Amino acid sequence: QQVQGWRQVTDAVHAAGGRIYAQLWHVGRVSHASFHADGQTVAPSALSPQAQVWVVGEDGVGRMLDCPVPRALSEQEIAAVV
């Protein structure tokens, strides 16, 4: 369903002579454990982002939840992410 929806957007942009691309980015500490297979957020340092993110629970209900304190990455891990 998402592919079909984005196809309409990209077709409209292209029809108007524009260009479009996807920007992939690492959100770092402003994330939630439920988004990660290992249940762990990571960042350059283990500092709390003091922020909230929108999470849809297993019950299908969305809510704002506090971001957990991330695990600090090693220098080698930072290089791999970048």
ABEGO torsion letter per residue (X at the ends): XAAAAAAAAAAAAAAAGBBBBBBBBBAEABBBAAABAAGBBBBABBBBAGBBBBBBBAAGBBBBBBBBBBBBBBAAAAAAAX
